[in-house]
Amino acid sequence: MCSMRYYPGMNELELNNLRVSLLRAAIDRVSNGNISEFGRRLGYKDGAFIRQMLNSNRAVSEKTIRSVEAIPGLRGWFSSTAGSITIPSATTSADAQSKLHVNPPNKELNSPLIGQKSSQTDGTLHDLNIELGPEIRGKLPLITWVQAGAWESVVNTFAIRDAEEWLLSPIPTSKSAYYLRVRGLSMYNPSGEPSFNENDLILVEPQSDAESGNLVVVLLDDSAEATFKQLIVEDGKKYLRALNPDWPNRIIEVNGNATICGVVKTKVVRY
């Protein structure tokens, strides 16, 4: 499951227990505990599917998480509230789990999952002996290379359904930042970092000014899709360079025939 990387140290059972508790808290917040009503909010006929998740007869899926977080007021619910909840163990009773307390999302919240040490004990994240990860800064869309090339004109009308998925950002970004999936090996560097393999995810910031040496996403005038290269500026001239030394036409000069769509800030690797 994709979200496992945000909760290092948890096994699948612990992760699902946490998700169940957060799902239950979302139901209480949105529908005053009415499971059937909440199920209809997610597009189900009734609450049967939700009850299966609450009873741990079915795992809380990434699709369900995205649907819940699309409800107004619940954006980032499964990340921003996770630190204020006690993780039920495999032996925790259903009745005890139903009484777990979850705080509502708060932009200023620093939870044990997103950058603040926990002072809790007895079954909390503190007891999992995990190393704290980066503070999570909200969700950004994973888009296509075609969308990236036209991003400046579509970002303000971009809808939730237009993204392949929504991913958490580990760094501060503007609202127009986005993720792209790396294609090919032109930016693979056998000598070390920075290096990008096919299917790595890169976070692109359109609001950053590109400088020589930056990794950038660029749209060439004769192309319908953006491309990913390193920007080199020498003697007043601009070049785009592939990091892979064996790549054909590794360096090309830019003669005013390209638009920089954004600067690459970090990458995400999935296994």
Accessible surface in RSA format (square Angstrom, percent):
REM  Atomic radii and reference values for relative SASA: ProtOr
REM  Chains: A
REM  Algorithm: Lee & Richards
REM  Probe-radius: 1.40
REM  Slices: 20
REM RES _ NUM      All-atoms   Total-Side   Main-Chain    Non-polar    All polar
REM                ABS   REL    ABS   REL    ABS   REL    ABS   REL    ABS   REL
RES MET A   1    95.78  49.6  39.43  26.1  56.35 134.2  44.47  37.8  51.31  68.0
RES CYS A   2    42.60  32.2  23.29  26.0  19.31  45.4  28.61  72.5  13.99  15.1
RES SER A   3    17.75  15.0  17.75  23.7   0.00   0.0   3.15   6.7  14.60  20.5
RES MET A   4    49.08  25.4  48.03  31.8   1.05   2.5  47.42  40.3   1.67   2.2
RES ARG A   5    80.07  33.6  49.46  25.2  30.61  72.9  56.49  77.2  23.58  14.3
RES TYR A   6    43.64  20.4  33.43  19.0  10.21  26.6  35.82  26.9   7.82   9.6
RES TYR A   7    11.98   5.6  11.78   6.7   0.20   0.5   4.07   3.1   7.91   9.8
RES PRO A   8    57.63  42.0  49.45  45.1   8.19  29.8  57.57  47.5   0.06   0.4
RES GLY A   9    61.11  75.4   0.00   N/A  61.11  75.4  28.15  77.3  32.96  73.8
RES MET A  10    13.64   7.1   0.64   0.4  13.00  31.0   1.28   1.1  12.36  16.4
RES ASN A  11    83.01  57.2  74.22  71.7   8.78  21.1  41.56 100.0  41.44  40.1
RES GLU A  12   113.87  65.4 109.82  83.1   4.05   9.6  32.89  63.6  80.98  66.1
RES LEU A  13    93.89  52.3  86.81  62.1   7.09  17.8  91.09  64.0   2.81   7.6
RES GLU A  14    40.81  23.4  40.81  30.9   0.00   0.0  10.62  20.5  30.19  24.7
RES LEU A  15     0.00   0.0   0.00   0.0   0.00   0.0   0.00   0.0   0.00   0.0
RES ASN A  16    17.47  12.0  17.47  16.9   0.00   0.0   7.97  19.2   9.50   9.2
RES ASN A  17     6.37   4.4   6.37   6.2   0.00   0.0   0.00   0.0   6.37   6.2
RES LEU A  18     0.82   0.5   0.82   0.6   0.00   0.0   0.82   0.6   0.00   0.0
RES ARG A  19     3.81   1.6   3.81   1.9   0.00   0.0   2.69   3.7   1.11   0.7
RES VAL A  20     0.19   0.1   0.19   0.2   0.00   0.0   0.19   0.2   0.00   0.0
RES SER A  21     3.30   2.8   0.07   0.1   3.23   7.4   1.02   2.2   2.27   3.2
RES LEU A  22     0.88   0.5   0.88   0.6   0.00   0.0   0.88   0.6   0.00   0.0
RES LEU A  23     0.00   0.0   0.00   0.0   0.00   0.0   0.00   0.0   0.00   0.0
RES ARG A  24    46.85  19.7  46.85  23.9   0.00   0.0  16.09  22.0  30.76  18.6
RES ALA A  25    15.50  14.3   8.93  13.8   6.57  14.9  12.14  17.1   3.36   8.9
RES ALA A  26     0.00   0.0   0.00   0.0   0.00   0.0   0.00   0.0   0.00   0.0
RES ILE A  27     3.37   1.9   3.37   2.5   0.00   0.0   3.37   2.4   0.00   0.0
RES ASP A  28    74.93  52.5  66.46  66.1   8.48  20.0  25.94  61.0  49.00  48.9
RES ARG A  29   121.38  51.0  88.35  45.0  33.03  78.6  30.59  41.8  90.79  55.0
RES VAL A  30    37.44  24.6  10.81   9.8  26.64  64.2  15.57  13.5  21.88  59.3
RES SER A  31     4.71   4.0   0.01   0.0   4.70  10.8   2.12   4.5   2.58   3.6
RES ASN A  32   143.89  99.2 111.98 108.2  31.91  76.8  31.70  76.3 112.19 108.4
RES GLY A  33    33.06  40.8   0.00   N/A  33.06  40.8  13.90  38.1  19.16  42.9
RES ASN A  34    70.31  48.5  61.28  59.2   9.03  21.7  17.98  43.3  52.33  50.6
RES ILE A  35    38.71  22.0  35.48  26.4   3.23   7.8  35.48  25.6   3.23   8.8
RES SER A  36    28.04  23.7  27.68  36.9   0.36   0.8  13.26  28.2  14.78  20.7
RES GLU A  37    71.41  41.0  70.96  53.7   0.45   1.1  19.68  38.1  51.73  42.2
RES PHE A  38     0.00   0.0   0.00   0.0   0.00   0.0   0.00   0.0   0.00   0.0
RES GLY A  39     0.00   0.0   0.00   N/A   0.00   0.0   0.00   0.0   0.00   0.0
RES ARG A  40   132.30  55.5 114.64  58.4  17.66  42.0  49.73  68.0  82.56  50.0
RES ARG A  41   115.56  48.5  86.37  44.0  29.19  69.5  34.86  47.6  80.70  48.9
RES LEU A  42    25.17  14.0   1.55   1.1  23.61  59.4   5.71   4.0  19.46  52.4
RES GLY A  43    67.79  83.6   0.00   N/A  67.79  83.6  34.46  94.6  33.33  74.7
RES TYR A  44    64.06  29.9  54.65  31.1   9.41  24.5  48.22  36.2  15.83  19.5
RES LYS A  45   190.69  93.0 162.77  99.9  27.92  66.5 116.44 104.8  74.25  79.1
RES ASP A  46    60.69  42.5  60.34  60.1   0.35   0.8  20.15  47.4  40.54  40.4
RES GLY A  47     0.00   0.0   0.00   N/A   0.00   0.0   0.00   0.0   0.00   0.0
RES ALA A  48    50.13  46.1  46.34  71.5   3.79   8.6  49.13  69.2   0.99   2.6
RES PHE A  49    60.05  30.0  57.09  35.4   2.96   7.7  58.24  35.3   1.82   5.2
RES ILE A  50     0.00   0.0   0.00   0.0   0.00   0.0   0.00   0.0   0.00   0.0
RES ARG A  51   100.80  42.3 100.80  51.4   0.00   0.0  40.64  55.5  60.16  36.5
RES GLN A  52    67.44  37.7  66.74  48.8   0.70   1.7  17.85  38.0  49.59  37.6
RES MET A  53     0.41   0.2   0.41   0.3   0.00   0.0   0.41   0.3   0.00   0.0
RES LEU A  54    12.68   7.1   5.95   4.3   6.73  16.9   5.95   4.2   6.73  18.1
RES ASN A  55    95.34  65.7  72.58  70.1  22.76  54.8  17.79  42.8  77.55  75.0
RES SER A  56    62.31  52.7  35.12  46.9  27.18  62.6  28.06  59.7  34.25  48.0
RES ASN A  57   117.34  80.9  79.21  76.5  38.13  91.8  24.14  58.1  93.19  90.1
RES ARG A  58   104.59  43.9  96.57  49.2   8.02  19.1  25.38  34.7  79.21  48.0
RES ALA A  59    56.91  52.3  44.02  67.9  12.89  29.3  45.45  64.0  11.46  30.4
RES VAL A  60     0.00   0.0   0.00   0.0   0.00   0.0   0.00   0.0   0.00   0.0
RES SER A  61    45.16  38.2  40.54  54.1   4.62  10.7  40.06  85.3   5.11   7.2
RES GLU A  62    40.66  23.3  37.99  28.7   2.67   6.4  26.71  51.7  13.94  11.4
RES LYS A  63   144.37  70.4 142.50  87.4   1.86   4.4  85.04  76.5  59.32  63.2
RES THR A  64     1.40   1.0   1.06   1.1   0.34   0.8   0.34   0.5   1.06   1.6
RES ILE A  65     6.69   3.8   6.69   5.0   0.00   0.0   6.69   4.8   0.00   0.0
RES ARG A  66    96.28  40.4  87.55  44.6   8.72  20.8  28.72  39.2  67.56  40.9
RES SER A  67    37.70  31.9  27.36  36.5  10.34  23.8  13.37  28.5  24.34  34.1
RES VAL A  68     0.00   0.0   0.00   0.0   0.00   0.0   0.00   0.0   0.00   0.0
RES GLU A  69    15.27   8.8   7.25   5.5   8.02  19.1   6.68  12.9   8.60   7.0
RES ALA A  70    48.85  44.9  26.28  40.6  22.58  51.4  30.03  42.3  18.83  49.9
RES ILE A  71    11.59   6.6   7.84   5.8   3.75   9.0  10.07   7.3   1.52   4.1
RES PRO A  72   116.83  85.1  90.54  82.5  26.29  95.6 101.80  84.1  15.03  93.4
RES GLY A  73    54.31  67.0   0.00   N/A  54.31  67.0  36.53 100.3  17.78  39.8
RES LEU A  74     0.97   0.5   0.97   0.7   0.00   0.0   0.97   0.7   0.00   0.0
RES ARG A  75   158.73  66.6 144.81  73.8  13.92  33.2  64.97  88.8  93.76  56.8
RES GLY A  76     9.84  12.1   0.00   N/A   9.84  12.1   9.84  27.0   0.00   0.0
RES TRP A  77     4.75   1.9   4.75   2.3   0.00   0.0   4.75   2.5   0.00   0.0
RES PHE A  78     9.23   4.6   8.84   5.5   0.39   1.0   9.07   5.5   0.16   0.5
RES SER A  79    11.24   9.5  10.42  13.9   0.82   1.9   6.87  14.6   4.37   6.1
RES SER A  80    22.30  18.8  21.46  28.6   0.84   1.9  22.25  47.4   0.05   0.1
RES THR A  81     0.00   0.0   0.00   0.0   0.00   0.0   0.00   0.0   0.00   0.0
RES ALA A  82     0.16   0.2   0.00   0.0   0.16   0.4   0.00   0.0   0.16   0.4
RES GLY A  83     5.77   7.1   0.00   N/A   5.77   7.1   0.41   1.1   5.35  12.0
RES SER A  84    20.63  17.4   5.49   7.3  15.14  34.9  11.98  25.5   8.65  12.1
RES ILE A  85     2.17   1.2   0.00   0.0   2.17   5.2   0.40   0.3   1.77   4.8
RES THR A  86    47.46  33.8  44.89  45.5   2.58   6.1  22.09  29.7  25.37  38.4
RES ILE A  87    13.53   7.7   6.82   5.1   6.71  16.2   6.82   4.9   6.71  18.2
RES PRO A  88     4.01   2.9   0.00   0.0   4.01  14.6   4.01   3.3   0.00   0.0
RES SER A  89    57.36  48.5  50.73  67.7   6.63  15.3  47.31 100.7  10.05  14.1
RES ALA A  90    74.99  69.0  37.06  57.2  37.93  86.3  40.82  57.5  34.18  90.5
RES THR A  91   127.59  90.7  96.99  98.3  30.60  72.9  82.93 111.4  44.66  67.5
RES THR A  92    39.43  28.0  22.81  23.1  16.61  39.6  20.06  26.9  19.37  29.3
RES SER A  93    63.24  53.4  50.55  67.5  12.69  29.2  50.36 107.2  12.88  18.0
RES ALA A  94    75.00  69.0  62.72  96.8  12.28  27.9  65.29  91.9   9.71  25.7
RES ASP A  95    89.80  62.9  81.73  81.3   8.07  19.1  36.35  85.6  53.45  53.3
RES ALA A  96    44.40  40.8  35.85  55.3   8.55  19.5  40.42  56.9   3.98  10.5
RES GLN A  97    19.91  11.1  18.96  13.9   0.95   2.3   0.65   1.4  19.26  14.6
RES SER A  98    49.36  41.7  30.92  41.3  18.44  42.5  22.16  47.2  27.20  38.1
RES LYS A  99   153.86  75.1 123.66  75.9  30.21  71.9  84.62  76.2  69.24  73.8
RES LEU A 100    48.57  27.1  26.77  19.2  21.80  54.8  30.00  21.1  18.58  50.0
RES HIS A 101   127.93  69.9 116.49  81.0  11.44  29.3  90.30  93.1  37.63  43.8
RES VAL A 102    18.84  12.4   0.64   0.6  18.20  43.8   0.64   0.6  18.20  49.3
RES ASN A 103    58.98  40.7  58.98  57.0   0.00   0.0  10.82  26.0  48.16  46.6
RES PRO A 104    67.87  49.5  64.85  59.1   3.02  11.0  65.55  54.1   2.32  14.4
RES PRO A 105    36.04  26.3  15.37  14.0  20.67  75.1  15.62  12.9  20.42 126.9
RES ASN A 106    84.15  58.0  73.58  71.1  10.57  25.5  16.69  40.2  67.46  65.2
RES LYS A 107   207.17 101.1 168.29 103.3  38.88  92.6 121.13 109.0  86.05  91.7
RES GLU A 108   144.88  83.2 127.74  96.6  17.14  40.8  57.86 111.9  87.02  71.0
RES LEU A 109    42.75  23.8  33.09  23.7   9.66  24.3  38.65  27.1   4.10  11.0
RES ASN A 110    69.52  47.9  60.65  58.6   8.86  21.3   4.64  11.2  64.88  62.7
RES SER A 111     2.26   1.9   0.27   0.4   2.00   4.6   2.26   4.8   0.00   0.0
RES PRO A 112    15.72  11.5  15.34  14.0   0.38   1.4  15.34  12.7   0.38   2.4
RES LEU A 113    10.97   6.1   2.16   1.5   8.81  22.2   4.11   2.9   6.86  18.5
RES ILE A 114    10.87   6.2  10.78   8.0   0.09   0.2  10.78   7.8   0.09   0.2
RES GLY A 115    44.52  54.9   0.00   N/A  44.52  54.9  13.36  36.7  31.15  69.8
RES GLN A 116    95.96  53.7  92.30  67.5   3.66   8.7  24.17  51.4  71.79  54.4
RES LYS A 117   175.53  85.6 157.00  96.3  18.53  44.1 100.92  90.8  74.61  79.5
RES SER A 118    15.93  13.5   2.13   2.8  13.80  31.8   6.19  13.2   9.74  13.7
RES SER A 119   113.32  95.8  78.46 104.7  34.85  80.3  55.08 117.3  58.24  81.6
RES GLN A 120    79.00  44.2  72.52  53.0   6.49  15.4  34.01  72.4  45.00  34.1
RES THR A 121    82.68  58.8  70.50  71.5  12.18  29.0  46.81  62.9  35.87  54.2
RES ASP A 122   126.36  88.5 102.48 102.0  23.87  56.4  39.49  92.9  86.87  86.6
RES GLY A 123    40.41  49.8   0.00   N/A  40.41  49.8  32.70  89.7   7.71  17.3
RES THR A 124     6.73   4.8   5.41   5.5   1.32   3.1   5.41   7.3   1.32   2.0
RES LEU A 125     5.84   3.3   3.82   2.7   2.02   5.1   3.97   2.8   1.87   5.0
RES HIS A 126   100.15  54.7  80.30  55.8  19.85  50.8  52.70  54.3  47.45  55.2
RES ASP A 127    72.96  51.1  42.16  42.0  30.80  72.8  29.23  68.8  43.73  43.6
RES LEU A 128    45.45  25.3  27.47  19.7  17.98  45.2  30.92  21.7  14.53  39.1
RES ASN A 129   143.33  98.8 116.88 113.0  26.44  63.7  30.69  73.9 112.63 108.9
RES ILE A 130    36.60  20.8   9.14   6.8  27.46  66.2  14.78  10.6  21.82  59.2
RES GLU A 131   150.98  86.7 135.59 102.6  15.39  36.7  57.03 110.3  93.95  76.7
RES LEU A 132    65.08  36.2  43.00  30.8  22.07  55.5  44.29  31.1  20.79  55.9
RES GLY A 133    31.65  39.0   0.00   N/A  31.65  39.0  21.51  59.0  10.14  22.7
RES PRO A 134    81.56  59.4  67.90  61.9  13.67  49.7  79.74  65.8   1.82  11.3
RES GLU A 135    62.32  35.8  55.76  42.2   6.56  15.6   9.96  19.3  52.36  42.7
RES ILE A 136    25.67  14.6  12.15   9.1  13.52  32.6  12.15   8.8  13.52  36.7
RES ARG A 137   118.25  49.6  83.34  42.5  34.91  83.1  20.97  28.7  97.28  59.0
RES GLY A 138    32.31  39.8   0.00   N/A  32.31  39.8  28.96  79.5   3.35   7.5
RES LYS A 139    27.95  13.6  25.51  15.7   2.43   5.8  14.86  13.4  13.09  13.9
RES LEU A 140    12.73   7.1  12.73   9.1   0.00   0.0  12.73   8.9   0.00   0.0
RES PRO A 141     7.36   5.4   7.36   6.7   0.00   0.0   7.36   6.1   0.00   0.0
RES LEU A 142     0.33   0.2   0.33   0.2   0.00   0.0   0.33   0.2   0.00   0.0
RES ILE A 143     5.22   3.0   0.00   0.0   5.22  12.6   0.77   0.6   4.45  12.1
RES THR A 144    71.45  50.8  66.64  67.6   4.82  11.5  68.53  92.0   2.92   4.4
RES TRP A 145    17.80   7.1  16.22   7.9   1.57   3.7  16.10   8.6   1.69   2.7
RES VAL A 146    76.96  50.6  75.44  68.3   1.52   3.7  75.44  65.5   1.52   4.1
RES GLN A 147    46.32  25.9  43.18  31.6   3.14   7.5  22.42  47.7  23.90  18.1
RES ALA A 148     0.92   0.8   0.00   0.0   0.92   2.1   0.00   0.0   0.92   2.4
RES GLY A 149    17.82  22.0   0.00   N/A  17.82  22.0   2.99   8.2  14.83  33.2
RES ALA A 150    47.19  43.4  38.48  59.4   8.72  19.8  46.99  66.2   0.21   0.5
RES TRP A 151    10.67   4.3  10.19   4.9   0.47   1.1  10.19   5.4   0.47   0.8
RES GLU A 152   159.90  91.8 137.72 104.2  22.18  52.8  63.03 121.9  96.87  79.1
RES SER A 153    90.54  76.5  56.88  75.9  33.67  77.6  54.80 116.7  35.75  50.1
RES VAL A 154    47.81  31.5  47.66  43.1   0.14   0.3  47.81  41.5   0.00   0.0
RES VAL A 155    37.17  24.5  26.01  23.5  11.16  26.9  26.01  22.6  11.16  30.3
RES ASN A 156   143.03  98.6 106.72 103.1  36.31  87.4  32.10  77.3 110.93 107.2
RES THR A 157   111.62  79.4  84.84  86.0  26.78  63.8  78.80 105.8  32.82  49.6
RES PHE A 158    38.31  19.2  10.19   6.3  28.12  73.2  12.14   7.4  26.17  74.9
RES ALA A 159    26.32  24.2  20.11  31.0   6.20  14.1  26.32  37.1   0.00   0.0
RES ILE A 160   104.18  59.3  97.65  72.8   6.53  15.7  97.65  70.3   6.53  17.7
RES ARG A 161   206.14  86.6 172.82  88.1  33.32  79.3  76.83 105.0 129.31  78.4
RES ASP A 162    60.65  42.5  43.46  43.3  17.19  40.7  12.19  28.7  48.46  48.3
RES ALA A 163    15.11  13.9   0.00   0.0  15.11  34.4   0.82   1.2  14.29  37.9
RES GLU A 164   105.25  60.4  69.41  52.5  35.84  85.3  42.39  82.0  62.86  51.3
RES GLU A 165    29.46  16.9  27.15  20.5   2.32   5.5   7.08  13.7  22.38  18.3
RES TRP A 166    58.86  23.6  49.57  24.0   9.29  21.8  49.57  26.4   9.29  15.1
RES LEU A 167     5.60   3.1   3.91   2.8   1.69   4.3   5.60   3.9   0.00   0.0
RES LEU A 168    13.36   7.4  10.92   7.8   2.43   6.1  10.95   7.7   2.41   6.5
RES SER A 169     1.11   0.9   1.11   1.5   0.00   0.0   1.11   2.4   0.00   0.0
RES PRO A 170    37.62  27.4  28.46  25.9   9.15  33.3  28.46  23.5   9.15  56.9
RES ILE A 171    51.13  29.1  50.83  37.9   0.30   0.7  51.13  36.8   0.00   0.0
RES PRO A 172    93.12  67.9  74.44  67.9  18.68  67.9  77.49  64.0  15.63  97.2
RES THR A 173    45.38  32.3   7.89   8.0  37.48  89.3   7.63  10.3  37.74  57.1
RES SER A 174    34.73  29.3  19.97  26.7  14.76  34.0  31.10  66.2   3.63   5.1
RES LYS A 175   208.43 101.7 178.41 109.5  30.02  71.5 128.68 115.8  79.75  84.9
RES SER A 176    16.38  13.8  15.32  20.5   1.06   2.4  15.04  32.0   1.34   1.9
RES ALA A 177     0.16   0.1   0.00   0.0   0.16   0.4   0.00   0.0   0.16   0.4
RES TYR A 178     0.00   0.0   0.00   0.0   0.00   0.0   0.00   0.0   0.00   0.0
RES TYR A 179     0.15   0.1   0.15   0.1   0.00   0.0   0.00   0.0   0.15   0.2
RES LEU A 180     0.00   0.0   0.00   0.0   0.00   0.0   0.00   0.0   0.00   0.0
RES ARG A 181    63.78  26.8  63.30  32.3   0.48   1.1  30.25  41.3  33.54  20.3
RES VAL A 182     3.71   2.4   3.34   3.0   0.37   0.9   3.34   2.9   0.37   1.0
RES ARG A 183   127.70  53.6 110.25  56.2  17.45  41.5  55.53  75.9  72.17  43.7
RES GLY A 184    27.51  33.9   0.00   N/A  27.51  33.9  25.92  71.1   1.59   3.6
RES LEU A 185    81.55  45.4  80.27  57.4   1.28   3.2  80.27  56.4   1.28   3.4
RES SER A 186    12.45  10.5  12.19  16.3   0.26   0.6   3.31   7.1   9.14  12.8
RES MET A 187     2.40   1.2   1.62   1.1   0.79   1.9   1.62   1.4   0.79   1.0
RES TYR A 188    80.80  37.7  80.80  46.0   0.00   0.0  43.36  32.6  37.44  46.1
RES ASN A 189    28.95  20.0  25.53  24.7   3.43   8.3   0.34   0.8  28.61  27.7
RES PRO A 190    76.71  55.9  43.96  40.1  32.75 119.0  46.07  38.0  30.63 190.4
RES SER A 191   106.04  89.6  63.05  84.1  43.00  99.0  41.11  87.5  64.93  91.0
RES GLY A 192    33.24  41.0   0.00   N/A  33.24  41.0  32.96  90.4   0.28   0.6
RES GLU A 193   133.37  76.6 100.64  76.1  32.74  77.9  64.67 125.1  68.70  56.1
RES PRO A 194    60.88  44.4  60.21  54.9   0.67   2.4  60.81  50.2   0.06   0.4
RES SER A 195    11.27   9.5  10.50  14.0   0.77   1.8   9.07  19.3   2.20   3.1
RES PHE A 196     8.41   4.2   8.30   5.1   0.11   0.3   8.30   5.0   0.11   0.3
RES ASN A 197    73.81  50.9  73.79  71.3   0.01   0.0  15.96  38.4  57.84  55.9
RES GLU A 198    93.91  53.9  81.07  61.3  12.83  30.6  13.35  25.8  80.56  65.8
RES ASN A 199    88.99  61.4  83.10  80.3   5.88  14.2  21.81  52.5  67.18  64.9
RES ASP A 200     9.45   6.6   8.94   8.9   0.51   1.2   0.46   1.1   8.99   9.0
RES LEU A 201     0.30   0.2   0.30   0.2   0.00   0.0   0.30   0.2   0.00   0.0
RES ILE A 202     0.00   0.0   0.00   0.0   0.00   0.0   0.00   0.0   0.00   0.0
RES LEU A 203     0.00   0.0   0.00   0.0   0.00   0.0   0.00   0.0   0.00   0.0
RES VAL A 204     0.00   0.0   0.00   0.0   0.00   0.0   0.00   0.0   0.00   0.0
RES GLU A 205    12.60   7.2  12.60   9.5   0.00   0.0   9.15  17.7   3.45   2.8
RES PRO A 206    37.56  27.4  14.28  13.0  23.27  84.6  14.28  11.8  23.27 144.6
RES GLN A 207   123.52  69.1  93.94  68.7  29.59  70.4  27.70  59.0  95.82  72.7
RES SER A 208    30.90  26.1  15.97  21.3  14.93  34.4  12.06  25.7  18.85  26.4
RES ASP A 209   128.64  90.1 110.11 109.6  18.53  43.8  31.99  75.3  96.65  96.4
RES ALA A 210    32.90  30.3   3.70   5.7  29.20  66.4   3.70   5.2  29.20  77.4
RES GLU A 211   119.06  68.4 114.19  86.4   4.87  11.6  36.10  69.8  82.96  67.7
RES SER A 212    60.53  51.1  34.35  45.8  26.18  60.3  22.84  48.6  37.69  52.8
RES GLY A 213    35.18  43.4   0.00   N/A  35.18  43.4  21.17  58.1  14.01  31.4
RES ASN A 214    45.42  31.3  42.57  41.1   2.85   6.9   2.85   6.9  42.57  41.1
RES LEU A 215    21.73  12.1  20.04  14.3   1.69   4.2  20.04  14.1   1.69   4.5
RES VAL A 216     0.00   0.0   0.00   0.0   0.00   0.0   0.00   0.0   0.00   0.0
RES VAL A 217     0.00   0.0   0.00   0.0   0.00   0.0   0.00   0.0   0.00   0.0
RES VAL A 218     0.77   0.5   0.77   0.7   0.00   0.0   0.77   0.7   0.00   0.0
RES LEU A 219    38.89  21.7  38.70  27.7   0.19   0.5  38.70  27.2   0.19   0.5
RES LEU A 220    37.46  20.9  36.94  26.4   0.52   1.3  36.94  25.9   0.52   1.4
RES ASP A 221   103.60  72.6  69.03  68.7  34.57  81.7  33.76  79.4  69.84  69.7
RES ASP A 222   134.34  94.1  92.25  91.8  42.09  99.5  52.30 123.1  82.05  81.8
RES SER A 223    47.38  40.0  30.62  40.9  16.77  38.6  21.14  45.0  26.24  36.8
RES ALA A 224    85.76  78.9  59.73  92.2  26.03  59.2  69.82  98.3  15.94  42.2
RES GLU A 225    61.89  35.5  58.76  44.5   3.12   7.4  15.61  30.2  46.28  37.8
RES ALA A 226     4.37   4.0   0.00   0.0   4.37   9.9   0.00   0.0   4.37  11.6
RES THR A 227    38.00  27.0  34.43  34.9   3.57   8.5  23.91  32.1  14.09  21.3
RES PHE A 228    10.28   5.1   7.60   4.7   2.68   7.0   7.60   4.6   2.68   7.7
RES LYS A 229    30.94  15.1  30.94  19.0   0.00   0.0  17.84  16.1  13.10  14.0
RES GLN A 230    21.69  12.1  21.69  15.9   0.00   0.0   0.00   0.0  21.69  16.5
RES LEU A 231     4.80   2.7   4.80   3.4   0.00   0.0   4.80   3.4   0.00   0.0
RES ILE A 232    29.18  16.6  29.18  21.7   0.00   0.0  29.18  21.0   0.00   0.0
RES VAL A 233    57.67  37.9  41.85  37.9  15.83  38.1  41.85  36.4  15.83  42.9
RES GLU A 234   103.45  59.4  97.61  73.8   5.84  13.9  29.82  57.7  73.63  60.1
RES ASP A 235   147.50 103.3 104.83 104.3  42.67 100.9  40.22  94.7 107.28 107.0
RES GLY A 236    74.98  92.5   0.00   N/A  74.98  92.5  36.62 100.5  38.36  85.9
RES LYS A 237   108.29  52.8 104.15  63.9   4.14   9.8  55.35  49.8  52.94  56.4
RES LYS A 238    99.42  48.5  97.68  59.9   1.74   4.1  47.57  42.8  51.85  55.2
RES TYR A 239    52.06  24.3  52.06  29.6   0.00   0.0  28.09  21.1  23.97  29.5
RES LEU A 240     2.52   1.4   1.79   1.3   0.73   1.8   1.79   1.3   0.73   2.0
RES ARG A 241    70.23  29.5  70.23  35.8   0.00   0.0   1.09   1.5  69.14  41.9
RES ALA A 242     0.00   0.0   0.00   0.0   0.00   0.0   0.00   0.0   0.00   0.0
RES LEU A 243    13.03   7.3  10.40   7.4   2.64   6.6  10.58   7.4   2.45   6.6
RES ASN A 244    17.97  12.4  17.97  17.4   0.00   0.0   0.00   0.0  17.97  17.4
RES PRO A 245    65.98  48.1  44.34  40.4  21.64  78.7  44.34  36.6  21.64 134.5
RES ASP A 246   126.58  88.7  97.79  97.3  28.79  68.1  35.55  83.7  91.03  90.8
RES TRP A 247    93.94  37.7  87.01  42.1   6.93  16.3  71.80  38.3  22.14  35.9
RES PRO A 248    95.17  69.4  80.17  73.1  15.00  54.5  91.73  75.7   3.45  21.4
RES ASN A 249   130.62  90.1 103.77 100.3  26.85  64.7  24.40  58.7 106.23 102.7
RES ARG A 250    77.34  32.5  71.48  36.4   5.86  13.9  18.01  24.6  59.33  36.0
RES ILE A 251    97.34  55.4  72.85  54.3  24.49  59.0  72.85  52.5  24.49  66.5
RES ILE A 252    65.92  37.5  61.80  46.0   4.13   9.9  65.92  47.5   0.00   0.0
RES GLU A 253    69.85  40.1  50.12  37.9  19.73  47.0  12.54  24.3  57.31  46.8
RES VAL A 254    20.85  13.7  11.24  10.2   9.61  23.1  11.55  10.0   9.30  25.2
RES ASN A 255   110.84  76.4  81.42  78.7  29.42  70.8  36.07  86.8  74.77  72.3
RES GLY A 256    73.85  91.1   0.00   N/A  73.85  91.1  39.17 107.5  34.68  77.7
RES ASN A 257    63.63  43.9  62.78  60.7   0.85   2.0  22.11  53.2  41.52  40.1
RES ALA A 258    26.43  24.3   2.39   3.7  24.04  54.7   2.55   3.6  23.88  63.3
RES THR A 259    72.58  51.6  69.11  70.1   3.47   8.3  46.01  61.8  26.58  40.2
RES ILE A 260    65.55  37.3  40.49  30.2  25.05  60.4  40.49  29.2  25.05  68.0
RES CYS A 261    18.92  14.3   5.94   6.6  12.98  30.5  10.01  25.4   8.91   9.6
RES GLY A 262     1.61   2.0   0.00   N/A   1.61   2.0   1.61   4.4   0.00   0.0
RES VAL A 263     6.64   4.4   6.64   6.0   0.00   0.0   6.64   5.8   0.00   0.0
RES VAL A 264    15.09   9.9   2.23   2.0  12.86  31.0   2.23   1.9  12.86  34.9
RES LYS A 265    96.45  47.1  64.64  39.7  31.80  75.7  29.15  26.2  67.30  71.7
RES THR A 266    42.61  30.3  31.75  32.2  10.86  25.9  16.94  22.8  25.67  38.8
RES LYS A 267    61.16  29.8  43.21  26.5  17.95  42.7  32.98  29.7  28.18  30.0
RES VAL A 268    21.86  14.4  18.13  16.4   3.72   9.0  21.66  18.8   0.20   0.5
RES VAL A 269    56.03  36.9  40.44  36.6  15.59  37.6  40.44  35.1  15.59  42.3
RES ARG A 270    83.04  34.9  57.99  29.6  25.05  59.6  43.03  58.8  40.01  24.2
RES TYR A 271   244.35 114.1 164.57  93.6  79.78 207.6 162.80 122.3  81.55 100.5
END  Absolute sums over single chains surface
CHAIN  1 A    14493.7      11098.1       3395.6       7350.1       7143.7
END  Absolute sums over all chains
TOTAL         14493.7      11098.1       3395.6       7350.1       7143.7
